[in-house]
Amino acid sequence: MLKIGNVEMKNPVVLAPMAGVCNSAFRLTVKEFGVGLVCAEMVSDKGIVYGNEKTLNMLYIDEREKPLSLQIFGGEKDSLVQAAQYVDKNTNADIIDINMGCPVNKIIKCEAGARWLLNPDKIYEMVSAVVDKVDKPVTVKMRIGWDDNHIFVSENAQAVERAGGSAIAVHGRTRVQMYEGKANWDYIKLAKESVNIPVIGNGDVQTPQDAKRMLDETGCDGVMIGRAALGNPWMMYQTVKYLESGILLPEPSVREKMDVCVLHLDRLIDLKDEYIAVREMRKHAAWYLKGVPGSGKIRKEINNVETRDQLVELLYGLAEDDGLEDKITTAV
Ligand SMILES: Cc1cc2nc3c(=O)[nH]c(=O)nc-3n(C[C@H](O)[C@H](O)[C@H](O)COP(=O)(O)O)c2cc1C
């Protein structure tokens, strides 16, 4: 079973951290579909250290989400350590994760995210500095390397382990790949063979069968799922069940999809406020509607909704259309 430091997960299925997505509203909704661990979206170390209100609000965790891993990013040791100490003492997160995979220029320019992948010594220095100052287990989420000529996944994973890190998650792409091409699971296997701490595999798990294949082929201890969960928390439940029993559960009805979408919306309204939540929910609603017959015709309207009631009316209008209930064509 997946165990990170003293934190034990009830199964190996992990919700990936996703910026702009994995706030408490979404995480709790996914958690209720049975995943072993949820990861929060990345939070800026400097935002925490400077007490930025928006950043501090991102640290909110509902007890029901636990166990939860909270990810911070940064490029300087002092601020990274201070932010980790803040998370350690002032939040109910179970695990502190360090981002070492974010490929976007804005983050790389601050010497953060995937920038570290080129320098195992820096990884060792930064991770050990954090580990020394906090009580919660510290983990790192990394990509396999910078580009095809600079894949140091083995050295980088070992640097995390030597520094006292409790686990690593490995996304099987390089920084240069961004989200293009295919995740290379061979490097996840290599990471697993390089260290004794748990390794969580990540990248291109789209179905419950993919999750099983990743566990079998790489020997990894957990399987992290990102994009396949967007608008589709059922996929997580189907994966948990498939790994437990080999049984593939059926797709939900349209009505059920809409019910969960509205639950997610209401949680987002509680977390932010209606104005922000409805705008944020437009993209989620489009994801929930993927594969729902007839949804194409309301997509444009969804992008213009301003209130909860308008959105709910559109969603349930679709679910109540005659004969649609059991005709979802694809999962996501
Ligand atoms: C919208 C979006 C936001 C993401 N934000 C983060 C993030 O905050 N931290 C992180 O480590 N990875 C982030 N990722 C990367 C995912 O955690 C994951 O590594 C990647 O999507 C590959 O997994 P998948 O194929 O299951 O989606 C993000 C990905 C997406 C699509």
The ligand as an SDF file (V2000), in Angstrom:
LIG
                    3D

 31 33  0  0  0  0  0  0  0  0999 V2000
   -4.3960   22.4880  -16.0120 C   0  0  0  0  0  0  0  0  0  0  0  0
   -3.1720   21.8270  -15.4630 C   0  0  0  0  0  0  0  0  0  0  0  0
   -2.5360   22.3820  -14.3690 C   0  0  0  0  0  0  0  0  0  0  0  0
   -1.4090   21.7670  -13.8140 C   0  0  0  0  0  0  0  0  0  0  0  0
   -0.8360   22.3060  -12.6930 N   0  0  0  0  0  0  0  0  0  0  0  0
    0.1680   21.6380  -12.0620 C   0  0  0  0  0  0  0  0  0  0  0  0
    0.6420   22.0730  -10.8010 C   0  0  0  0  0  0  0  0  0  0  0  0
    0.1500   23.0510  -10.2020 O   0  0  0  0  0  0  0  0  0  0  0  0
    1.6680   21.3730  -10.2370 N   0  0  0  0  0  0  0  0  0  0  0  0
    2.2220   20.2700  -10.8460 C   0  0  0  0  0  0  0  0  0  0  0  0
    3.1370   19.6720  -10.2980 O   0  0  0  0  0  0  0  0  0  0  0  0
    1.7550   19.8200  -12.0240 N   0  0  0  0  0  0  0  0  0  0  0  0
    0.7320   20.4670  -12.6260 C   0  0  0  0  0  0  0  0  0  0  0  0
    0.2130   19.9690  -13.7890 N   0  0  0  0  0  0  0  0  0  0  0  0
    0.7320   18.7020  -14.3360 C   0  0  0  0  0  0  0  0  0  0  0  0
   -0.1020   17.5120  -13.8380 C   0  0  0  0  0  0  0  0  0  0  0  0
   -0.0070   17.3870  -12.4420 O   0  0  0  0  0  0  0  0  0  0  0  0
    0.3560   16.2080  -14.5000 C   0  0  0  0  0  0  0  0  0  0  0  0
    1.7140   16.0170  -14.2000 O   0  0  0  0  0  0  0  0  0  0  0  0
    0.1940   16.2190  -16.0150 C   0  0  0  0  0  0  0  0  0  0  0  0
   -1.0600   16.7450  -16.3960 O   0  0  0  0  0  0  0  0  0  0  0  0
    0.3420   14.7980  -16.5930 C   0  0  0  0  0  0  0  0  0  0  0  0
   -0.6220   13.9180  -16.0420 O   0  0  0  0  0  0  0  0  0  0  0  0
   -1.9590   13.4990  -16.8650 P   0  0  0  0  0  0  0  0  0  0  0  0
   -1.5090   12.9360  -18.1820 O   0  0  0  0  0  0  0  0  0  0  0  0
   -2.6260   12.4950  -15.9890 O   0  0  0  0  0  0  0  0  0  0  0  0
   -2.7560   14.7510  -17.0530 O   0  0  0  0  0  0  0  0  0  0  0  0
   -0.8860   20.5930  -14.3850 C   0  0  0  0  0  0  0  0  0  0  0  0
   -1.5290   20.0420  -15.4980 C   0  0  0  0  0  0  0  0  0  0  0  0
   -2.6560   20.6220  -16.0360 C   0  0  0  0  0  0  0  0  0  0  0  0
   -3.3340   19.9850  -17.2150 C   0  0  0  0  0  0  0  0  0  0  0  0
  1  2  1  0
  2  3  1  0
  2 30  2  0
  3  4  2  0
  4  5  1  0
  4 28  1  0
  5  6  2  0
  6  7  1  0
  6 13  1  0
  7  8  2  0
  7  9  1  0
  9 10  1  0
 10 11  2  0
 10 12  1  0
 12 13  2  0
 13 14  1  0
 14 15  1  0
 14 28  1  0
 15 16  1  0
 16 17  1  0
 16 18  1  0
 18 19  1  0
 18 20  1  0
 20 21  1  0
 20 22  1  0
 22 23  1  0
 23 24  1  0
 24 25  2  0
 24 26  1  0
 24 27  1  0
 28 29  2  0
 29 30  1  0
 30 31  1  0
M  END
$$$$
